[in-house]
Amino acid sequence: MTESELYKELGTLTKKRDEWETSIPYVSSLLDSASVKIKAKALWLLGEMGLAYPASIEAQVPAIASFCDSAEPLLRERALNALGRIGRGSFPAVEPYWERLFRFASDEAGNVRMSFIWASENIAANTPDPYGTYMPVFAALLHDPDDKVRMEAPEMFRVLGKRRPQFIKPYLEELRTLSKTDENRVVRIHCQGAIKATASADNDLP
């Protein structure tokens, strides 16, 4: 099967959710493909499968996590995405790798840094407490030189603001400033969203 045929097959499988659980071993086997494009697509699909069937994906998590060490930024990005989705479904499934994910906050590739935030949002949606002592990492990303990273960073504050507003309180003034002064309109809007989510969850906030 050619690369394009295989990629199309994975695209078709993406739409057949009823086949996901039984297809996990097959899609996992494609992580050995010589094609970066196929490996990236497989990682993405395994993440979605893992969110839907976290117990069935656990055996594949070490192989997925191994791509965090890839020299190819796309594969690091997709591995993070997959771990985030799996971790949303089951934090214990990714917990052995969780602390190591924070190194990607300073990855050389902007898309990888952005995926680190996105993965963190996914995990924090159902498991917020471990992030309490790591908020300075996300605060630094509010000032990332990459616009896409800065656009995503406030979303972590919004996710946690809904669930653990006490984590966000020390950063509200910074978020307010950025919501008025950042040159990027989306950053300003996302900062406003984080402030609103935190205020809604904590009636003591002004």
C-alpha positions as CSV (number, residue, x, y, z in Angstrom):
1,M,0.0,0.0,0.0
2,T,1.4,3.4,-0.9
3,E,1.7,6.3,1.5
4,S,-1.2,8.1,0.0
5,E,-3.4,5.0,0.1
6,L,-2.5,4.3,3.7
7,Y,-3.1,7.9,4.7
8,K,-6.5,7.7,3.0
9,E,-7.3,4.5,4.9
10,L,-6.5,6.2,8.2
11,G,-8.7,9.1,7.2
12,T,-11.5,6.7,6.6
13,L,-10.9,5.0,9.9
14,T,-11.1,8.3,11.7
15,K,-14.8,8.5,10.8
16,K,-15.5,4.9,11.9
17,R,-15.6,5.4,15.6
18,D,-17.3,2.0,16.1
19,E,-14.1,0.3,14.8
20,W,-11.6,2.3,16.9
21,E,-11.2,0.0,19.9
22,T,-10.5,-3.1,17.8
23,S,-8.2,-1.1,15.4
24,I,-5.8,0.2,18.1
25,P,-3.2,-2.6,17.6
26,Y,-3.2,-2.0,13.8
27,V,-2.9,1.8,14.1
28,S,-0.1,1.3,16.7
29,S,1.8,-0.9,14.2
30,L,2.0,2.0,11.9
31,L,4.2,3.8,14.3
32,D,7.0,1.7,12.8
33,S,6.3,3.2,9.3
34,A,9.2,4.8,7.5
35,S,6.9,7.7,6.7
36,V,6.7,10.7,9.0
37,K,3.3,11.6,7.6
38,I,1.9,8.2,8.4
39,K,3.4,8.1,11.9
40,A,2.0,11.6,12.6
41,K,-1.4,10.6,11.4
42,A,-1.3,7.4,13.5
43,L,-0.2,9.3,16.6
44,W,-3.1,11.7,16.2
45,L,-5.6,8.9,15.7
46,L,-4.3,6.9,18.7
47,G,-4.8,10.0,20.8
48,E,-8.5,10.2,19.8
49,M,-8.9,6.4,20.3
50,G,-7.2,6.7,23.7
51,L,-9.7,9.4,24.8
52,A,-12.6,7.1,23.8
53,Y,-11.0,3.9,25.1
54,P,-8.4,4.8,27.7
55,A,-8.1,1.3,29.1
56,S,-7.5,-0.2,25.7
57,I,-4.8,2.2,24.8
58,E,-2.6,1.8,27.9
59,A,-0.3,-0.9,26.4
60,Q,0.5,1.5,23.6
61,V,1.3,4.6,25.7
62,P,5.1,3.8,26.0
63,A,5.4,3.6,22.2
64,I,3.5,6.9,21.8
65,A,5.5,8.6,24.5
66,S,8.8,7.5,22.8
67,F,8.1,10.0,20.0
68,C,8.5,12.8,22.4
69,D,12.2,12.3,21.9
70,S,11.9,12.4,18.1
71,A,14.2,14.8,16.2
72,E,11.1,15.6,14.0
73,P,9.1,18.4,15.5
74,L,5.8,17.2,13.9
75,L,6.2,13.9,15.7
76,R,7.0,15.5,19.0
77,E,3.9,17.7,18.5
78,R,1.6,14.7,17.7
79,A,3.0,12.6,20.6
80,L,2.1,15.5,22.9
81,N,-1.4,15.8,21.4
82,A,-1.9,12.0,21.8
83,L,-0.7,12.0,25.4
84,G,-3.0,14.9,26.2
85,R,-6.1,13.2,24.8
86,I,-5.2,9.9,26.5
87,G,-4.5,11.7,29.7
88,R,-7.9,13.4,29.5
89,G,-9.5,10.0,29.5
90,S,-7.2,8.5,32.1
91,F,-4.5,10.4,33.9
92,P,-2.9,7.3,35.4
93,A,-2.3,6.1,31.8
94,V,0.1,9.0,31.2
95,E,1.2,9.8,34.7
96,P,4.6,8.1,34.3
97,Y,5.4,10.6,31.6
98,W,3.6,13.6,32.9
99,E,6.4,15.6,34.6
100,R,8.7,15.0,31.6
101,L,6.2,16.9,29.4
102,F,7.1,20.2,30.9
103,R,10.4,20.3,29.1
104,F,8.4,21.0,26.0
105,A,7.4,24.4,27.4
106,S,10.8,25.5,26.1
107,D,11.0,23.4,22.9
108,E,12.7,25.1,20.0
109,A,9.6,24.6,17.8
110,G,6.7,26.9,18.4
111,N,4.2,24.3,17.4
112,V,5.6,21.8,19.9
113,R,5.3,24.5,22.7
114,M,1.7,25.1,21.6
115,S,0.9,21.4,21.7
116,F,2.4,21.2,25.2
117,I,-0.2,23.8,26.3
118,W,-3.0,22.0,24.4
119,A,-2.1,18.7,25.9
120,S,-2.0,20.2,29.3
121,E,-5.4,21.7,28.9
122,N,-6.8,18.3,28.0
123,I,-5.3,16.6,31.0
124,A,-6.2,19.5,33.3
125,A,-9.9,19.3,32.2
126,N,-10.3,16.2,34.3
127,T,-7.2,16.2,36.5
128,P,-6.5,19.8,37.5
129,D,-4.8,19.4,40.8
130,P,-1.3,18.4,39.7
131,Y,-0.9,21.7,37.8
132,G,-1.1,23.9,40.9
133,T,2.7,24.2,41.4
134,Y,3.4,24.5,37.7
135,M,1.5,27.7,36.9
136,P,4.7,29.8,36.5
137,V,5.5,27.6,33.4
138,F,2.2,28.7,31.8
139,A,2.6,32.3,32.9
140,A,5.9,32.5,31.0
141,L,4.2,31.1,27.9
142,L,1.9,34.1,28.0
143,H,4.9,36.1,26.7
144,D,6.2,33.6,24.2
145,P,7.6,35.2,21.0
146,D,5.4,32.9,18.9
147,D,1.9,34.4,18.3
148,K,0.3,30.9,18.2
149,V,1.7,30.0,21.5
150,R,0.6,33.2,23.1
151,M,-2.9,32.7,21.6
152,E,-3.1,29.2,23.3
153,A,-1.5,30.0,26.6
154,P,-4.4,31.9,28.1
155,E,-6.6,28.9,27.4
156,M,-4.8,26.9,30.1
157,F,-5.8,29.6,32.5
158,R,-9.4,29.4,31.3
159,V,-9.5,25.7,31.8
160,L,-8.1,25.8,35.3
161,G,-10.0,29.0,36.1
162,K,-13.2,27.0,35.9
163,R,-11.9,24.2,38.1
164,R,-9.3,25.7,40.4
165,P,-9.7,29.5,40.4
166,Q,-7.2,29.7,43.3
167,F,-4.5,28.6,40.8
168,I,-5.3,31.6,38.6
169,K,-5.7,34.4,41.2
170,P,-2.0,35.3,41.4
171,Y,-2.0,35.9,37.6
172,L,-5.3,37.8,37.2
173,E,-3.6,41.2,37.0
174,E,-1.2,40.0,34.4
175,L,-4.1,38.5,32.4
176,R,-6.0,41.8,32.7
177,T,-3.0,43.7,31.4
178,L,-2.6,41.4,28.5
179,S,-6.3,41.5,27.7
180,K,-5.9,45.3,27.1
181,T,-2.4,45.6,25.7
182,D,-1.3,42.5,23.8
183,E,-0.9,43.3,20.1
184,N,-2.7,40.1,19.1
185,R,-6.5,40.3,19.2
186,V,-7.0,36.6,19.9
187,V,-4.6,36.8,22.8
188,R,-6.6,39.6,24.3
189,I,-9.9,37.7,23.8
190,H,-8.5,34.5,25.3
191,C,-7.2,36.5,28.3
192,Q,-10.6,38.0,28.8
193,G,-12.1,34.4,28.6
194,A,-9.7,33.2,31.3
195,I,-10.6,36.1,33.6
196,K,-14.3,35.5,33.1
197,A,-14.0,31.8,33.7
198,T,-12.1,32.4,37.0
199,A,-14.5,35.1,38.2
200,S,-17.5,32.8,37.4
201,A,-16.0,30.0,39.5
202,D,-15.0,32.3,42.4
203,N,-17.6,34.7,43.7
204,D,-15.0,36.5,45.9
205,L,-13.3,37.9,42.8
206,P,-14.1,41.5,41.7
